[in-house]
Amino acid sequence: MSFSQLHYTSAPPGPDGSGFRFTAVSSGVPAPVLREAEQLIGYEPPRDLPDRPDTEQLKSFPKAFSCSELSDGGRLLCRSVYIGADYSGRWGNFHAHAVHLPAGTRLPEGALPITAWESSRWAETTPPGGRPEPVGRFEPSGLLRRDALVAFARSRADRLAAFFADLHTLADGSDARQIVVVERDSADVARWIALACAVLPREQAHLLTFTTYTRRPQQARQQIVGALPSSEPVGHDHRFRVHDCTGRVTGEPVPDTWADVCARIWTAGRPELFRETARQVGDTSRDPGPLATSALSEGIPLRPDGRAAAARWATEHAFRMPGPTLVALLAQLAREPGEDGGWGAGAEQRSGAGGGAAGGGGPDAGRLSGRGAGGYAGRGAGEPVGRGAGEHAHGGAGEAHGEGPGRGARDDEAVALAALSARLDGKVPTAVSAPLAARVLALAVYGRGPVPALGVASLTPGVRAALARDLAPALRDGIAGTTGPATGRPLELLHIADLLDVDCTDVLPVCAGRIAQELVDARAAEKDDEPGTSGDETRGRPGGDQAPDPAGEGRHAPAGHPASPCPPALLDALHTHPALRAALFGALDALAAAHPPAVAARLAGSGLPVAPGPGFPHLRMCVLGDTAGPPDGDRLGRFHAVLRTAGVSPHAEPAVLRTAFHLVWPDDLPTGEEASLLLNQLGSDAHRHAGTRDLLVAAALAAPAADAATPLLAADLLRCFTTELAPAHRPPLLLLEFTALLGTGGEGENWVERVRALRDSAIEPVPAQVTRRVYDALARRLLTASVPPGELYALARSDDADMLAAYLRVARGIEVADRLRVSPSYLAARFCDWSAYPGTHPRWEATRTTLLAKVLRPVVRALPHKEQAAVEEALRRTGGGRLDAYRAWNRPGALGRLAGRLAGRGSGRGRHEDRQPPGPGDAGPPAGGDVR
């Protein structure tokens, strides 16, 4: 086969004219091809070379060897050289010799266009007679031989990956920008193109267009454009990606895994791997895995992302790979990569590295001996420096995630190695897979990869013994570590420790303590105990009254912390490790004693295997006890049921009493009746030792006035804890006890003074609900039929606003109003009381006049004559002018109103009672007006 040829130069005048023209053209070349070729084969000499070079200087001019695509789908392979002066002596002449390859045709034997560089077939003069000599093939010049290209690749090692990365995107069409390569010699550009054609799939290499030199890169149409430093710069043109090999290396890492693998294969001197791999799998540019697998199996060290790509590829194709290749690959993947990651520096040369059936030595202790704990995962293992250092796998996570140099790629490698190990486990001889399994385990221990699901049969005895020796410190540190979820990595490491038979019993309590805190969210519970956040500092009660919690206990409502199932890994570990179960239950028991509601809320229904039996009583109450129920249900019944769940008597272990107390009353206090029963049923000693005494006191002080059992509870507390009560608690309890004595033989005398004295003796303000209960009880006692002389006077002269307000409130109540209507003697007694001691104090004056006008007068005006007469008879028997005063007060019209004013003299308030709001027992005037 002979190719159509074209010769172009500046020639003397002839049939086709003079100057630059085609001087020789093979027959059959279409005219459009000639017109298009004329735009592609021009040559401009560099500006920095001599204008009139001699013969030796001409040799230093660059050769413009190009392969260009034509509009008809064909190719034009051309060599243009500078030849100095033309026929007329004018300088600037060049000669272009081109070969036309029609669409679908290639060089003989499938040779790539770049192989024709400086072939002896290229001519620098027009053939005699203007007829090109037939050319059937282009013999290589030898300038692009394998050894020369390897030497050139090594000399450009720090630039290879970046160039191949741009070539990769150019070939796959993701970035069509042209690549400009700046070298001082066009032959070096040809070598770059030869390197590129070697790494590309064969078909893409045939289609690659290029030129080794142009003075105006902006006007070049080829994909790879060669230029000299003196060529027009294109650095700021977005259409080009420039690789200036005459300047300083930027040192920026290249994230393209495929490009990095290609660069390492070239620098390792193994370019034949490109063709061998392509012959096995086809296109090698789509996935870096095939080339990475070939490189590693031949001992070429790769970055972590390259190793990950090889591992992923092997996981999918392991059982279609040749046996020796798989064994060699596993041996390399089981090795710790060289920490320097330098070009061509094999990790196998490092002392102690290795581990596998291939590569010398067995997979057992002999290969693993002499390694420290970091021998498998390494401190920065697989983290190369220089070009490519710190980059992530192609398409994986890397520096973009802020993980630091190489971190994402190392993590990706660990995941890929774990997947490959799982794929091969049990399907290849253990001697082959054990070193890889050992590395995967080591990576997992050092936090660089997932924990594999390996069994005892996955490791040979020697590998297992070496791993146990080297990884034991890291395993123990990890199990007792304080970072990350306690139910995650520590339990995974515990599984590895079991696999390697490493004893970690002594660090299990630390791990169990973290798991316990994580399960119950103890930190959140402790936050509730901070000042100002505890729900026990003020306990809400019906009616809005609140009392301080003297016990200072931190109790936590379960709201907001729903129970969740225990992690399966934890359940498995608890069944496998009795020591972990005992330590965990002990830690949970301590937390349950400190924060019962919080623990119960998180663990009830969690599936934690707590069985009835001795030990861990607080935990059993939280997990097994039924503490739920309505607020008005049988809380005492639930309390005793929860207490029975503990499996121990509160007298033997008093702390369980406190736990049960907080579980049944997590966010409030017992009623007076419940607290009284708790005290009497369990005895004072149990509460004293359990620390629930002050909770009973708080229940008494916080009880509402409607709780009738509270005064008796206060009496019991004073009796049982005579010398132990806090000074702030004793006066309120004595006041509550006194309310039960009023109206009995033990009430004594001087009630008002006694109440005031007890109240004023308290070192802290008496709770409002306590004073209200006492004042109301005292008022009711003063409003009974028989009151010792001087008690009402003591109230009147006390000028105590709260006591007088309570007296007014009770006197205006329904009970007093009903009794006034049915008992003339009671009405007479109240008239005597409320008309007594005028002018003693303004508050008493206002109180009594209000009662006369708002409570007594409406009742008196509504009385029938018979009951009116009974009232006057009672007042007559009383004597002391009471009857006259009553008649004057009750006289209708102006005189009666005057008597009312006189009875209220000294108050200075006029008709003060007319301005008082009506009370519940105030009677209104009859509908018909004054009945009298």
ROVODO-47693 format. One line per 3 residues: number of its first residue (from 1); for each residue x, y, z of C-alpha. Coordinates in steps of 0.001 Angstrom, whole numbers, padded with zeros to 6 digits, m for minus. Example, Ala and Ser with C-alpha at 12.3 -4.5 7.8 and 13.67 -1.06 7.14 Angstrom:
! residues 2
1	012300:m004500:007800; 013670:m001060:007140 .
This chain:
! residues 932
1	000000:000000:000000; 001385:003391:m000974; 000206:006647:000628 .
4	m000600:009862:m001198; 002078:012444:m000488; 002381:016214:m000608 .
7	005479:018407:m000765; 005242:022104:m000062; 007968:024767:m000118 .
10	009051:028002:m001837; 009923:027056:m005414; 011076:028805:m008609 .
13	008454:029920:m011128; 006726:027069:m012843; 003366:026056:m014282 .
16	001780:026506:m010866; 003411:029875:m010184; 006249:030845:m007872 .
19	006779:031207:m004095; 005255:028825:m001557; 003324:026157:m003351 .
22	002880:022415:m003637; 005898:021206:m005512; 005011:017499:m005608 .
25	001626:015844:m005153; 000647:012222:m005578; m002062:011630:m008081 .
28	m005580:011342:m006795; m005297:013827:m003948; m008554:015843:m003964 .
31	m008289:019573:m004402; m010208:020304:m001125; m007581:018290:000717 .
34	m004849:020412:m000819; m006578:023642:000128; m007113:022444:003705 .
37	m003601:021024:003985; m002090:024350:002999; m003545:025828:006216 .
40	m001994:023076:008362; 001546:022598:007124; 002958:026110:007511 .
43	006063:026841:009547; 007314:029952:011319; 010803:029807:012814 .
46	011276:030721:016470; 012002:034372:017185; 015008:033666:019370 .
49	016962:031682:016770; 019280:033219:014147; 017645:034894:011171 .
52	020323:033530:008817; 021478:030265:010351; 024323:028215:008974 .
55	024130:024506:008385; 024870:023544:011977; 022448:026106:013339 .
58	019681:024798:011122; 019856:021502:012982; 018745:023224:016194 .
61	015504:024521:014691; 012414:022690:015908; 010681:020123:013746 .
64	006943:020583:013364; 005617:017029:013175; 001825:017012:013194 .
67	m001187:014781:012834; m004268:016789:011922; m007854:015860:011296 .
70	m009329:016864:007924; m012874:017859:007244; m013487:014713:005168 .
73	m012619:012494:008153; m009137:011718:006943; m005828:012558:008574 .
76	m002851:014561:007446; 000506:013412:008809; 003080:016101:008145 .
79	006703:016995:008910; 007691:020639:008410; 011326:021744:008800 .
82	013120:025061:008395; 015606:025022:005490; 016808:028639:005526 .
85	016933:030515:002199; 014856:029687:m000849; 015893:029524:m004508 .
88	016129:033310:m004648; 018246:033635:m001525; 015396:034936:000543 .
91	015404:033641:004158; 012403:032026:005821; 011867:029007:003615 .
94	010653:025679:004960; 009824:022306:003472; 006745:020339:004395 .
97	006372:016662:003539; 002887:015291:004296; 001042:012008:003940 .
100	m002699:011870:003386; m004518:009111:005313; m008078:008834:004002 .
103	m010873:008250:006489; m010688:004772:007999; m007061:004093:007038 .
106	m004032:003850:009301; m000306:003404:008999; 000860:m000078:008107 .
109	000759:m002687:010878; m001445:m000358:012924; 001470:001863:013813 .
112	000546:005022:015683; 001174:008309:013894; 003713:009433:016505 .
115	005925:006450:015658; 006727:008138:012334; 008617:010883:014185 .
118	011934:011504:012382; 011540:008421:010213; 013997:008171:007348 .
121	011058:008297:004957; 010563:012010:005548; 012180:014206:002901 .
124	013479:017750:003241; 013569:018487:m000500; 011147:018124:m003361 .
127	011676:014821:m005218; 013128:015085:m008712; 010575:015477:m011430 .
130	007906:016526:m008950; 006775:012949:m008420; 006891:011619:m004833 .
133	008523:008267:m004379; 006090:005616:m003130; 006021:005180:000679 .
136	004586:001914:002007; 005627:002221:005662; 007495:004513:008063 .
139	010397:002876:009819; 010788:004195:013379; 013809:006354:013911 .
142	014711:004806:017240; 014357:008134:019029; 011119:006913:020690 .
145	012299:003528:021862; 011077:002123:025143; 014210:002806:027193 .
148	014449:006364:025938; 010819:007049:026793; 011234:005539:030264 .
151	014271:007726:030906; 012343:010763:029653; 009342:009882:031856 .
154	011528:009642:034903; 013092:012995:034091; 009597:014498:034020 .
157	008188:012441:036903; 006912:015455:038809; 004890:016594:035768 .
160	003527:013306:034456; 000379:012973:036556; m000836:016488:035813 .
163	m000305:015958:032074; m002080:012595:032108; m004955:014091:034096 .
166	m005546:016700:031386; m005129:014021:028732; m007738:011912:030529 .
169	m010387:014622:030449; m009483:015411:026836; m009931:011788:025814 .
172	m013228:011217:027609; m014669:014474:026270; m015321:016086:029653 .
175	m012905:018927:028830; m012166:019722:025192; m009588:022431:025854 .
178	m006304:021970:023972; m003166:020938:025820; m000109:023107:025217 .
181	003267:021540:026101; 006180:023971:026321; 009616:022384:025923 .
184	012954:023702:024699; 013211:020884:022144; 010423:019725:019839 .
187	011764:016182:020264; 010704:016337:023911; 007205:017309:022834 .
190	007214:014236:020589; 008181:012169:023618; 005245:013636:025584 .
193	002950:012630:022751; 004464:009146:022708; 003838:008819:026457 .
196	000262:009963:025937; m000393:007490:023150; 000934:004654:025289 .
199	m001483:005263:028169; m004553:005894:025997; m006658:003078:024605 .
202	m005300:002151:021180; m008258:003543:019256; m008081:006892:021032 .
205	m004324:007024:020468; m004898:006645:016713; m007360:009530:016747 .
208	m005170:011866:018802; m004169:015003:016888; m000946:016846:017716 .
211	001873:019039:016543; 005329:019119:018036; 005916:022809:017308 .
214	004125:026020:016432; 005042:029628:016992; 001370:030606:017361 .
217	m000409:028082:019615; m003634:030118:019440; m003960:029236:015757 .
220	m003264:025514:016152; m006134:023106:015588; m004594:019980:017168 .
223	m005449:018547:020586; m001846:018550:021847; 000187:021550:020769 .
226	003948:021795:021208; 005589:025156:021722; 008927:026700:022635 .
229	009417:029241:025429; 009693:031891:022683; 006310:030995:021174 .
232	003394:033322:021746; 002092:032789:025290; m001402:031404:025893 .
235	m001390:031216:029658; m004436:033464:030082; m006463:031935:027274 .
238	m009245:029764:028678; m009116:027529:025593; m005790:026003:026599 .
241	m004270:024022:029442; m000575:024794:029540; 002198:022511:030802 .
244	005356:024606:030814; 008147:022098:031336; 010771:024825:031280 .
247	009483:026490:034459; 009074:025594:038088; 006842:022706:039126 .
250	003755:023938:040958; 003684:020926:043302; m000097:020847:043389 .
253	m001519:017357:043934; m003457:015656:041175; m006764:014102:042182 .
256	m007064:011892:039083; m006271:008353:040206; m005947:007030:036657 .
259	m003413:009724:035813; m001371:009007:038908; m001335:005267:038189 .
262	m000208:005904:034604; 002579:008158:035818; 003792:005561:038287 .
265	003781:002799:035673; 005939:004923:033355; 008389:005903:036088 .
268	008583:002260:037173; 009740:001414:033633; 006806:m000896:032845 .
271	004964:000699:029883; 004141:m002739:028501; 001512:m003001:031252 .
274	m000676:m000532:029350; m000953:m002814:026333; m001198:m006022:028381 .
277	m003975:m004635:030529; m005857:m003267:027542; m005606:m006671:025865 .
280	m007295:m008241:028903; m010000:m005699:029763; m010255:m003345:026794 .
283	m010590:000360:027538; m008417:001140:030580; m009256:004828:030824 .
286	m012804:004431:032169; m011769:002902:035480; m008363:003154:037159 .
289	m008888:m000303:038666; m007432:m002482:035889; m004211:m000479:035538 .
292	m003900:m000170:039305; m004321:m003924:039647; m001639:m004580:037039 .
295	000712:m002088:038655; 000337:m003449:042159; 000627:m007058:041077 .
298	003968:m006100:039495; 005174:m004463:042683; 004691:m000847:041615 .
301	003761:001222:044692; 000611:003338:044404; m001097:006044:046387 .
304	m003968:005010:048684; m006532:005977:046051; m004797:003757:043517 .
307	m004683:000876:045977; m008367:001406:046678; m009146:001298:042961 .
310	m007223:m001956:042612; m009014:m003467:045590; m012421:m002496:044226 .
313	m011580:m003952:040826; m010307:m007157:042383; m013453:m007453:044510 .
316	m015566:m007554:041339; m013224:m009661:039212; m011278:m011735:041747 .
319	m012386:m015089:040436; m011734:m014187:036797; m008189:m013029:037456 .
322	m005223:m015345:036881; m004200:m017031:040083; m000639:m015657:040203 .
325	m001938:m012134:039561; m004435:m012377:042417; m001837:m013769:044808 .
328	000645:m011050:043898; m002014:m008362:044224; m003091:m009565:047662 .
331	000515:m009629:048778; 000923:m005976:047778; m002377:m004862:049270 .
334	m001422:m006542:052540; 001765:m004516:052694; 001980:m001191:054441 .
337	002669:001439:051757; 005905:003367:051998; 005434:006439:054121 .
340	007398:008540:051650; 005229:007458:048747; 008058:008510:046454 .
343	008187:007659:042804; 009419:004150:042288; 010173:003601:045977 .
346	008584:000248:046696; 007083:m000404:050081; 008519:m003882:049891 .
349	011954:m002396:050486; 010971:m001159:053948; 012030:m003294:056838 .
352	009245:m005339:058300; 006865:m004553:055451; 005070:m007264:053648 .
355	002836:m010093:054472; 001420:m012529:052001; 001922:m015794:050243 .
358	003693:m014103:047381; 006692:m011870:047444; 008854:m014127:049540 .
361	008286:m015781:052887; 005134:m017229:054404; 002184:m015317:055752 .
364	002733:m016236:059344; 004719:m014932:062261; 007944:m014721:060318 .
367	006460:m012044:058086; 004783:m010243:060970; 007490:m010347:063562 .
370	009394:m007246:064436; 006429:m004952:063885; 005132:m002506:066422 .
373	001498:m001766:067035; 001612:000648:064129; 003058:m001929:061768 .
376	m000203:m002634:059980; m002192:000563:059873; 000818:002778:060316 .
379	001103:006343:061410; 000311:008102:058168; 000654:004854:056244 .
382	000169:005235:052549; 000422:009010:052671; 002722:010017:049821 .
385	004473:013325:049582; 005399:015356:046548; 003216:015119:043475 .
388	m000019:013334:044216; 000336:013514:047978; m002793:014113:049906 .
391	m005250:013480:047112; m008414:011477:047232; m009428:008587:045048 .
394	m010824:009425:041632; m014428:010345:042385; m014009:009799:046135 .
397	m013753:011968:049223; m010603:013965:049849; m009382:017392:050729 .
400	m012688:018871:049640; m014093:017408:052826; m011452:019020:054971 .
403	m009889:015719:056019; m006309:016760:055502; m003801:015337:053025 .
406	m004698:011849:051916; m007188:011164:054692; m010165:010577:052400 .
409	m008125:008338:050102; m006804:006287:053034; m010308:005801:054351 .
412	m011439:004783:050864; m008611:002281:050688; m009551:000779:054029 .
415	m013169:000310:052938; m012096:m001251:049660; m009651:m003606:051389 .
418	m012356:m004686:053822; m014734:m005431:050945; m012087:m007459:049131 .
421	m011212:m009387:052273; m014866:m010214:052842; m015186:m011308:049209 .
424	m012244:m013701:049450; m012762:m014984:052982; m013263:m018721:052859 .
427	m013016:m018866:049041; m009233:m018841:048671; m006612:m020575:050785 .
430	m006211:m018949:054181; m002478:m018618:053601; m003282:m016311:050678 .
433	m006047:m014195:052268; m004782:m014067:055870; m002234:m011232:055347 .
436	m004913:m009041:053774; m007320:m009893:056582; m004588:m008961:059057 .
439	m004115:m005566:057431; m007871:m004949:057378; m008066:m005792:061064 .
442	m005149:m003500:061828; m006729:m000634:059899; m009945:m001149:061828 .
445	m008124:m001139:065153; m006393:002119:064309; m009645:003734:063248 .
448	m008902:003776:059533; m011473:001311:058288; m014551:m000768:059029 .
451	m014431:m003836:061204; m014564:m006934:058997; m016786:m009904:059723 .
454	m013973:m012395:060084; m013885:m015665:061915; m011164:m017695:063532 .
457	m010631:m019597:060285; m009840:m016340:058448; m006384:m016119:060028 .
460	m003556:m018563:060273; m002291:m019263:063785; 000914:m017366:063162 .
463	m000855:m014298:061805; m003318:m014343:064702; m000530:m014575:067279 .
466	001428:m011731:065668; m001669:m009549:065450; m002541:m010224:069074 .
469	000939:m009218:070157; 001092:m006070:068036; m002492:m004840:068361 .
472	m003170:m005584:072024; m002185:m002085:073292; m004258:m000356:070622 .
475	m007219:m002655:071261; m007158:m001932:074967; m006811:001804:074402 .
478	m009657:001798:071905; m012021:m000170:074119; m011329:002244:076961 .
481	m011356:005275:074652; m013440:008360:075310; m014249:009489:071775 .
484	m017166:008487:069590; m020249:006479:070546; m019540:004017:073311 .
487	m021764:001406:071678; m019943:001709:068359; m016217:001385:067923 .
490	m015361:000031:071428; m017727:m002899:070915; m016263:m003534:067462 .
493	m012775:m003559:068963; m014010:m005911:071656; m015111:m008269:068881 .
496	m011609:m008090:067361; m010077:m008722:070771; m012195:m011857:071043 .
499	m011075:m012951:067578; m007411:m012474:068535; m007886:m013802:072069 .
502	m006653:m010543:073650; m007632:m010195:077311; m009315:m006813:077897 .
505	m011125:m007601:081122; m009458:m004844:083102; m010627:m002078:080707 .
508	m014218:m003276:080483; m015389:m001181:083476; m014284:002010:081713 .
511	m016086:000972:078556; m019156:m000050:080553; m019271:003321:082280 .
514	m019337:005144:078938; m021982:002825:077550; m024123:003374:080634 .
517	m023931:007144:080342; m024718:006963:076651; m027714:004688:077196 .
520	m029391:006894:079768; m028178:010223:078473; m026852:010982:081904 .
523	m025262:014197:080778; m028662:015600:079927; m029930:014486:083305 .
526	m026999:016132:085052; m027722:019348:083182; m031163:019338:084765 .
529	m029436:019409:088167; m027754:022736:087517; m029014:025662:089616 .
532	m032100:027184:088158; m032976:024115:086103; m034008:021484:088641 .
535	m037671:020712:088742; m037446:020134:092509; m036393:023623:093491 .
538	m040060:024646:093282; m042755:022043:093197; m046038:023148:091601 .
541	m049144:022302:093553; m052876:022759:092947; m053847:026384:093335 .
544	m050471:027628:092129; m048711:027457:095521; m045103:026377:095526 .
547	m042696:025330:098205; m038937:024949:098139; m037548:021449:098007 .
550	m035470:021243:101183; m033963:017963:100176; m032272:019462:097156 .
553	m032826:016238:095225; m032408:016185:091466; m035387:014367:090036 .
556	m036054:014208:086346; m039234:013734:084438; m039006:011174:081679 .
559	m040583:013491:079126; m038453:014138:076068; m036297:011003:076445 .
562	m038262:008142:074904; m036972:004636:075327; m035104:003160:072367 .
565	m034044:m000437:071750; m030578:m001467:072810; m028140:m001709:069895 .
568	m027827:m005307:068681; m024054:m005113:069000; m024443:m004294:072684 .
571	m026856:m007169:073278; m024432:m009569:071587; m021543:m008259:073665 .
574	m023529:m008603:076885; m024355:m012218:076118; m020744:m012951:075179 .
577	m018961:m011093:077980; m020228:m011694:081519; m017607:m009246:082798 .
580	m018955:m006489:080526; m022504:m007291:081592; m021612:m007079:085266 .
583	m019690:m003823:084784; m022414:m002252:082655; m025224:m003231:084996 .
586	m023197:m001923:087908; m022694:001430:086177; m026363:001583:085195 .
589	m027365:000693:088742; m025351:003631:090060; m026955:005951:087512 .
592	m030374:004544:088349; m029800:005334:092021; m028731:008885:091125 .
595	m031295:009643:088383; m034141:007118:088598; m036707:008797:086309 .
598	m034168:009540:083582; m032836:005984:083609; m036338:004489:083665 .
601	m037420:006663:080754; m034488:005550:078593; m034282:001883:079557 .
604	m037869:000782:080160; m038791:m001234:077089; m035239:m001105:075708 .
607	m034771:m004858:075793; m031837:m004667:078174; m031417:m008226:079502 .
610	m031990:m007466:083176; m033377:m010558:084858; m034909:m010799:088329 .
613	m032376:m011886:090856; m029834:m010578:093323; m027854:m007467:092544 .
616	m028556:m004230:090669; m031793:m003394:092547; m032010:000187:091302 .
619	m031569:m000896:087681; m034209:m003587:088034; m036688:m001097:089453 .
622	m036087:001232:086498; m036237:m001451:083822; m038773:m003914:085242 .
625	m040839:m001764:087605; m044243:m000524:086473; m044077:003150:087409 .
628	m046610:004457:084917; m050099:005418:085974; m052531:008313:086326 .
631	m051699:010989:088901; m054877:010218:090849; m054352:006443:090762 .
634	m053050:004173:093482; m049575:005577:093690; m048865:003871:096987 .
637	m049710:000549:095390; m047327:001252:092529; m044691:002330:095015 .
640	m044796:m000967:096878; m044865:m002929:093607; m041746:m001123:092364 .
643	m040083:m001653:095718; m040733:m005375:095502; m039049:m005408:092062 .
646	m035775:m004400:093730; m035589:m007815:095342; m034157:m006394:098543 .
649	m035709:m004951:101676; m035488:m001183:102108; m034357:m001861:105663 .
652	m031399:m003869:104363; m030601:m001406:101543; m032339:001891:102294 .
655	m031269:003506:098997; m033900:001487:097123; m036559:003385:099050 .
658	m035325:006653:097614; m035191:005200:094076; m038743:003887:094315 .
661	m039867:007237:095722; m038456:009129:092715; m039841:006624:090228 .
664	m043408:006931:091486; m043241:010678:092215; m040794:011875:089545 .
667	m041996:015447:089214; m044237:016107:092212; m044579:015175:095880 .
670	m046842:012754:097723; m050014:014042:099251; m050163:014443:102992 .
673	m052015:011155:103337; m049522:009308:101079; m046543:010767:102913 .
676	m048070:009888:106285; m048620:006292:105194; m045081:006071:103800 .
679	m043721:007235:107126; m045859:004964:109269; m045604:001854:107091 .
682	m041828:001915:106608; m040753:003604:109829; m038590:006609:110440 .
685	m035302:004691:110345; m035830:003588:106739; m036502:007152:105608 .
688	m033659:008472:107698; m031127:006137:106080; m032626:006424:102587 .
691	m032475:010221:102589; m036218:010593:101975; m036968:012317:105275 .
694	m036686:015775:103782; m038929:014711:100907; m041635:013889:103436 .
697	m041056:017268:105054; m041338:018928:101652; m044602:017074:101054 .
700	m046000:018414:104310; m044930:021988:103623; m046163:021944:100020 .
703	m049531:020319:100704; m052584:022450:099863; m055009:023568:102558 .
706	m057553:020998:101406; m055223:018142:102381; m056633:017216:105781 .
709	m053912:014681:106571; m051107:017230:106534; m051344:018393:110186 .
712	m051109:014813:111396; m048157:014243:109060; m046454:017276:110560 .
715	m047041:015921:114069; m045550:012564:113042; m042513:014238:111533 .
718	m041947:016273:114687; m042278:013140:116771; m040079:010874:114640 .
721	m037314:013341:113834; m037244:015450:116941; m033570:016371:116874 .
724	m032890:016015:113142; m035156:018572:111549; m033528:021569:109943 .
727	m034110:024884:111785; m035969:026175:108753; m038393:023237:108843 .
730	m039340:023093:112504; m041462:026307:112823; m043616:025519:109747 .
733	m044205:021993:111012; m045118:023297:114468; m047610:025661:112854 .
736	m049148:022775:110924; m049324:020702:114090; m051030:023597:115900 .
739	m053829:023675:113322; m054733:020150:114426; m054755:021188:118104 .
742	m057150:024125:117661; m060584:023183:118936; m059198:020334:121081 .
745	m058090:020114:124668; m054505:020686:123602; m055043:024099:122063 .
748	m054073:025992:125203; m054263:029789:125318; m052890:032800:123463 .
751	m053495:031324:120052; m052778:034465:118099; m049541:035164:119937 .
754	m048411:031581:119597; m048986:031578:115843; m047187:034866:115429 .
757	m044333:033756:117631; m043818:030516:115667; m044040:032338:112372 .
760	m041563:035016:113409; m039113:032472:114826; m038578:030846:111407 .
763	m035164:031608:109917; m036679:031434:106449; m040073:032652:105232 .
766	m042776:030150:106086; m044338:028699:102907; m047460:030582:101877 .
769	m049659:027486:101917; m048639:026792:105525; m049448:030311:106765 .
772	m052735:030306:104873; m053730:027003:106451; m052816:028245:109959 .
775	m054492:031654:109583; m057669:030077:108228; m057743:027530:111045 .
778	m057200:030280:113613; m059966:032381:112047; m062402:029470:112114 .
781	m061567:028880:115759; m062169:032565:116598; m065532:032393:114833 .
784	m066816:029449:116911; m069340:029779:119709; m066955:029626:122639 .
787	m063766:031664:122461; m061680:032427:125552; m061603:036095:126580 .
790	m058761:038063:125068; m058196:035942:121941; m060186:038252:119668 .
793	m058624:041291:121334; m055191:039826:120607; m056151:039634:116966 .
796	m057525:043168:116933; m054494:044716:118511; m052000:042614:116450 .
799	m052724:044766:113390; m051514:041713:111403; m052685:042252:107854 .
802	m052517:038564:106812; m054301:037318:109923; m057027:039954:109650 .
805	m057441:039202:105957; m057863:035503:106787; m060392:036386:109513 .
808	m062359:038555:107097; m062210:035870:104409; m063475:033104:106686 .
811	m066156:035335:108274; m067524:036175:104866; m067676:032513:103930 .
814	m070757:030400:103362; m070448:028473:106627; m070590:031602:108772 .
817	m073462:033053:106749; m075513:029858:107085; m074951:029701:110821 .
820	m075884:033345:111281; m079251:032649:109683; m080147:029681:111902 .
823	m078580:030534:115276; m079698:033719:117077; m077137:033148:119831 .
826	m074357:032813:117259; m075524:036007:115556; m075567:037819:118907 .
829	m072028:036621:119664; m070763:037817:116301; m072373:041233:116845 .
832	m070567:041472:120151; m067255:040498:118467; m067574:042807:115483 .
835	m068690:045812:117505; m065914:045332:120067; m062639:047236:120401 .
838	m063477:050164:118167; m060528:052338:117255; m057921:049749:118308 .
841	m056162:049710:114909; m057228:050907:111459; m057072:047381:109980 .
844	m059286:045945:112723; m061653:048902:112337; m061947:048274:108623 .
847	m062419:044531:109167; m065194:044769:111802; m067181:047517:110072 .
850	m067058:045537:106834; m068395:042464:108614; m071171:044462:110340 .
853	m072308:046023:107096; m071700:043266:104565; m072276:040093:106548 .
856	m074367:040824:109618; m076758:043607:108544; m078266:041748:105542 .
859	m078901:038686:107718; m080473:040718:110544; m082774:042611:108208 .
862	m084033:039348:106769; m084793:037721:110140; m088421:037101:111119 .
865	m089676:038842:114311; m089363:035650:116348; m085669:035141:115521 .
868	m085078:038882:115985; m086486:038653:119482; m084252:035671:120220 .
871	m081202:037668:119175; m082172:040569:121457; m082775:038147:124334 .
874	m079334:036703:123880; m077827:040185:123912; m079852:041142:126974 .
877	m078394:038169:128848; m074938:039219:127744; m075377:042623:129353 .
880	m072969:045471:129165; m075238:047569:127004; m075015:045163:124094 .
883	m078766:045143:123562; m078970:048943:123384; m076036:049082:121001 .
886	m077622:046421:118826; m080952:048244:118670; m079248:051509:117885 .
889	m077205:049816:115142; m080250:048037:113765; m082587:051089:113938 .
892	m083858:051881:110433; m083386:055250:108773; m081091:058095:109706 .
895	m080665:057197:113358; m079518:053685:112463; m077005:054988:109994 .
898	m075787:057464:112635; m075359:054652:115132; m073337:052747:112557 .
901	m071062:055709:112053; m070682:056188:115817; m069849:052506:116204 .
904	m067110:052987:113642; m065675:056260:115013; m062012:056747:114969 .
907	m061580:054891:111700; m061556:058080:109643; m062857:056011:106685 .
910	m066622:056937:106648; m068663:054222:104952; m065618:052046:104430 .
913	m067699:048889:104319; m069553:050184:101277; m066282:050014:099347 .
916	m065449:046353:100204; m066070:043731:097534; m068806:041251:098422 .
919	m067766:037978:100025; m069231:034538:099258; m071315:034617:102450 .
922	m072480:038248:102222; m076281:038514:102169; m077969:041086:099982 .
925	m080959:043194:101118; m084433:041742:100631; m086072:042361:097291 .
928	m088816:044445:098869; m086471:046702:100752; m086226:046997:104562 .
931	m088444:044365:106225; m088519:046378:109402 .
